[in-house]
Amino acid sequence: MSKPYVIGIDMGGTNTVFGIVDARGAVIASSSIKTQKHHNINDYIDELHHEITRLIEANDATDKIHGIGVGAPNANYFTGYIEENVNLPWPTPIPFAQMLSEKFGIPVAITNDANAAAIGEMTYGAARGIKDFIMITLGTGVGSGIVINGQLVYGHDGNAGELGHLIIKRNNGRLCGCGRTGCLEAYCSATGVARTAREFLEIRTDKSILRNIPVESITSKDVYDAAMAGDKLAKDIFEYTGTLLGEALADMTVFSSPSAFILFGGLSKSGELLMRPLREAMEKNMFPAFKGKVNVLLSELKEADAAVLGASALGWEAKPLVSAPAAAVAASTPITPNV
């Protein structure tokens, strides 16, 4: 193979992780930058280009990169755009694949970050051999990748799989970054846990380690540390979060009958603090036909590797882009069958 490597990029709401990946799925080298550092998308791409180029040169991979695959929030596989994003600091839509391809001079393919994680898990991790599963990413937001009969679901326009924006609170729900109220993401993401902590501290009077932290500075990690130290209020926050997520997973099950949910991201590492109430609520609220049939698994890949590896798989298939408007039209034009 004349060009034995691809670049996989996982753009999260907080950090962007990238790596050089070979044809066997081994991450040769990786690094990261802060996603939120630049308020101008061009400055962000400049830093990304600089750091990836430095990584390529340090690993003797110059002129050996076949393509780049990207997993990014609300990225559309069909058009190459980041669309209607709520967790990045730049106005959307962004023709990200085209911008990156022009910067590097090599083909770029892009998909939703949770879709990339699902591809990585299906190829290298806990979903190997599983044909029907839903990947749930619990990070700055809540993402999902839906796999049915071994195929990732994109929908007619490339935007399928936004299960983080299922509304779980119809009345007086929290405002979500997407502009709606009551979304799963507003409650069960890392930022959602921090919001729950602030609410609990305001409406409850019991003692808590969390009261020693300025309320606007509390993070999900602070809540986890307090819970592990035996703090009851912090434990109750995880009970609340796990219950809401478990109820949502039960609702998702009736849609595609997955054999498993696979959880990925920082919040999924909370162990039984999250998993016990999640499993209990899921089974309690499960449609009878699915009771006892759906597993909840944790990612088997190292932090960020699922998304980086999944994105890198796109890099092998990346092709020179057609113009963005033409791609958008092609993606939205129905296929007429031959009769």
PyMOL commands that set and color helices and strands:
alter all, ss='L'
color gray80, all
select helices_A, chain A and resi 35-37+41-58+96-104+113-124+163-165+185-188+190-203+209-212+215-217+220-228+232-256+266-270+272-284+288-290+305-317+324-332
alter helices_A, ss='H'
color red, helices_A
select strands_A, chain A and resi 5-11+15-22+27-34+65-72+108-112+133-138+142-148+151-152+260-264+295-298
alter strands_A, ss='S'
color yellow, strands_A
deselect
rebuild
show_as cartoon
